[in-house]
């Protein structure tokens, strides 16, 4: 006997726009497409062709994304009707301060949205993975599994400013056989109280709009905006023993002790030395 597959209705573009687009919603432009390769690639290409194509506080949502991209060129694929895939556009504050915090600040908004809507104890894995608790430990992930991710990009504008492109992907309805790797999960499998993609999207828009406003109002100073401390509070990497695979092949191991002023991960070794990590793949190690 097989378990019933929950309904996977397509997103209703007119309903999404009525909820999210001005004057009734918070966003200047909302577009929903049935299918695309990558929402980030679509938005970046449009902005390069026309810097005003996607105004500040806008979003492209794909009902099904067939060639999604993760960090470091990785692919991210999901069955139709099971995931939330979207790309937000914000204007960066002048000066370009703390741009290394972008995936972390976006991750903070996503964590807030998942906690509020799905009722899961979501957390952030440095720098851009969305986690939910698991019943057992898995090497590299500890007592967590990956439920989504963030991909941020900057697109320069002719006026010297930049558009911030924030791609968000969240696994919502996948069953065990639909997950590509052992460390992946979905909101449904994590016991979420709500697994409605539209509800998660609405919460995500509200949360990202809130953290984005605070970031811009503080001219990109995440400490002054109070965002640095909030990111640290939801970051499951901090306080964990980690191994970080650096782009050049070096592996840094130690305790993930704090986030530096620019969002870098600071790893403390056994002899007390500290290494700043600006880019790398973090593995959460088992406590022995």
N, C-alpha and C positions, 0 to 999 in steps of 0.2 A: 504494500500500500504506500503510495507516494503522498507527501504532504502537498496541500494546495498552494499554488503560487499566488501571492497577493496581486490584486489588480495593478496594472501598470499603465494608467491612462496617459495620453500625451498631454503636454502643457497646452493650455488654451491661450494663444497669443493675445487675443483681445482682452481676456481677463487679466493676464499678466500686466499688460499696458495700463489697464484701468486702475490697478492697484498700485503701480510703481511709478507711472509717469505723471509729471506735473500737468494740470494744477492740483490734482488730488494726491499724487504721490511725490516722493522726494527727488526723483531723477528727471534730468532734462531730456534724455532720449532713452527709449527702451525698445529693443528689437528682439524678436523671438524667431528663430529659424528651425525648421523641422530637423535638418541634419547639416553638418559641416565637418570639415577635417579638424580644424582647431580654431576655437573662438579667439585665442590670442593672436594667431597668425592672421586671421581675418581683420581684426581691429588694428594691429600694427601696420598691415599693408594699407588699410584705408587711411590711417593717420599720416603715413609717409606720402601718400598721393595727395591728400588734402588735410592739413593740420586741424581744420575745423570740422572734419567729418563727424568726429565723436566729441561732443562738448564735455566740459567738466561735469562730473556726476552723471554718467550714463552707463548703460550696460547692454551687452549682447549675450543672449541666452540661447543655447542650442538644446533642443529636445534630445538630440542624439549626437554625440561627438565621436567621429570614427577614427581620428588620427591625432588624438590629444598629445600634448607634449608635457613632459615633466622637466625637472631640473637636469642639467648636464646632458640634454638631448634625449632623455629616456622617453619611451612612449607610454601612453596611458589610455587604455581601451576599456570600454564597458558595454554590456548588452543594452539594446534599446530599451528605454523606459525605466532604467534602474538607477541612474545617477543624475546629479545636478551638475551641470557644466556651464560656466558663464565667465565673462570677462568684464571687469569694471574699468572705467577711465576716470582718473582724477587729474587735476592740474597740480604739479609740484609747486610748493612755495618757493619764492626766489631765494637764491643762494645755494641750493642743493645740499642743505645740511642733513646729516644723518640718513643718507639714502640707503646705507647698509641695513637700516632698521625696517625697510619697506616690507619684506616678506614676514618679518616678525610682527609688525603692527597689523598687517592684513590678517595674519594668523590669529592674533588676539581677537579681532572682530569675528572671525569664523568660530573660534572657541566660544565666545559669548553667545553667538547665534545657536550653535548646537546645544549648548547647555540650556538655554532658555526655551528652545522649541522642542528638541528631541528628548530632553531630559537625561542626556548622557553626560558622564563626567569627562568631557572632552579636555584634551591637553595639547600642548604644542611640543614637537620635537624639533630642536634647532637644526636648520633654520626655517623649514617650510612644510613640515609634515603635520597633519592633524591626526591625533591619536584618541582612542577610547580604551578603557580598561579591558583586560582579558582575564580569563579564569586561571591561566597558567603562564609561565615565563617562556619566552622564545629568545634564543641567542640573537643579540643585535637589537632587540626591541623590548626586552624586559617584560613586565606585566602589562604590555600594551600591544595594540594592533593598529595598523594604519587605516584610517577611514577616509582620508582625503589629503589634498595637497594644495600648495599655493605656488604660482609662478608669476613673478613680477618682472616687468621690463620698462625701460625708459625710452621714450621716443622724443628726440629734440624737436623744438619748434623754431620757425624762422625768427621769432621775437626773442630768442635766447632762453626761453622757458622750456619746460618739458612736460609731456603728458606721461602720467604714471599708468601703466597697463597692469591690471591685477587679475590674473586668471585663477579661478577657484574651481576645484573638482571635489565632489563629495559622493562617496558610495552610499546609496540610500536603500535600495531594495534587493541587492544581489543576494542569492543563496550561496551556500558553500561551493557548489560546483561551478559557479560563475566568477569566482575569484582567481586572479592569475597567479598569485604567489601566496605562500603560507602566512606571511605577515599582514596580509590584507584582510579587511572585514567590511561590513556595511552597517548602517544604522539599524536595519532590521535585525541583523544577527547580534548586534550589541544590546538588544532589548530596548530600543528607543520607544518612548511612549507615542511618538508621532513619526510616521514615515511618509508624510505627504511632501512631495517635492516642491509644490508651490508654497507651502508653509515654511519650509526650510529656506527657500529663495527669499521670501519676504523678510524673514528674520535676518538673513545674511545681508540684504540691502540695508536694513535699518542699522545693523551693527557696524558695517563697514562705513556707512555714511557718518556715523557718530565718531568712530576713531579717526577717520579721515578729516573731519572738521576740526577735531582737537589738534591733530598734527599740523594742519595748515594754519590754524589760529596761533599756534606757538612758533610759526615760521620754521617748522621742521625740527624744533628742539623737543625731542621725545621725553627728556627728563623734565623739562618745564611743563610739558603737557600732562605729566603723570603717567605716560604710556610705558616708559621704561620699567618702572616698578611693577605695573600690571602685567607686562609681558613676562617678567621674571616669575611672577606668582603663578602663571599658568604653564610655565615651561618645565616639562617633565625631565628634560635633559639636565637641568641644574641640580647638583647634588648627587648625580649618578656617576658611577665609574664608566668611562667611555674609552673607546678606541676610535680615533678619527683618521680616516683614509684621506690624505691630502692629494690634490691633483697630480703632483709629481711622483706619487708612489710611496712617500714616507707615511708612516703610521705614528700618530701621537696618542699616547695612553696616559690616563690619570683621572683625576676628579674634575668634572665640569663644575667649576667653582662659581663663576659669575659671567655676566655679559659686560663687555667693555663699553666705553662711551659711544663707539661707533657701531655697536651691535655684534662685534666679534665675540666668539666664544673663548673664554679663558680657561685653559686646562692646567691644573696643578699636578706636577709630578711628585713622586715619593720623596725626592730630595728637596722639595719646596720650590723648585723652579716653576715658572709659569710660561705657557705658550699661548700666544694669541692665534686663533684660527678664524680666518676670514671666509674660507670656502673649504668644504670637505664633506664627506659622508660620515655621519656619526653613528656608531654602534653602541648601544647600551649593553654593558657587560653584566654578567651575573655576579651577584654579591657572594663572595666565598669566605 
